[in-house]
């Protein structure tokens, strides 16, 4: 019996490796042109990092993490997303003492026990950007423009940029009250997962993929109507920057992302209803993992999904030079 790779994983063979190298070089060169420096973090972290960073009630923490105990009884988790480890490294390495903003990029595997689907495996890979130290919407626009530039450099067109603001804790408190009031009248029609979300984190219901729930939230209150003055001005400023940069966007009030650390700006770049890149601002995560209060913004871009997008759009990645003439040797003396 041949031992096969575990379900949800895939080998990268020589016939595919050059495509990955091509993408990585484009990512790296564009990131460097924006002043970003590379960072690498371990493939596993203490489980507490993801619980505190991603959020106890998220699907990632409750259902999808690969968690185990080492021989000393410490709970460890394979890297379930890229931002929390990067923030942990930023804090542990005291990079907050540098002149801000600090701009970092990385390539990383991400491992989650989730449904295997087109362009998403249980081990997939991301190109990530994290920018620390500025609360200005101009930094959000820079991060988004970097992602857009990557796809333009690859020759990809027809992608849609969706943006939203989920405000600050003060905004979300008022919004959650209005959302729960709306959903309470439709509670019996929610799926079982969303009935649980209703009590723990009702905003997650906006992201549900079940058709009955999607129909319900179409008429739900919109968080943009509950933003405080500061968050509203920040979101308007972002829109002005994107317009000035010539970047087309669509406001989608249902985007909340699946991780609890986000605040204010959230965005997704979508191709044929599949998210190929997503991110946003996380102004409270650094403090949550033990660092100083410091704002930040970033994104994660799926490498497998980007390769799939290129293939579906008929965009060929140039093959590297190859050997078409080989001179063989005969005998030990000739081989020397």
Helices and strands as residue ranges (DSSP letters): H 14-33, E 37-38, E 44-46, H 47-54, H 59-59, I 60-64, E 67-69, E 75-78, H 83-92, G 95-97, E 102-111, E 123-132, H 137-153, E 160-165, H 169-184, G 187-189, H 192-200, G 202-207, H 211-217, G 223-226, H 229-244, E 250-251, E 263-271, E 274-281, H 285-288, E 296-302, H 303-312, H 332-335
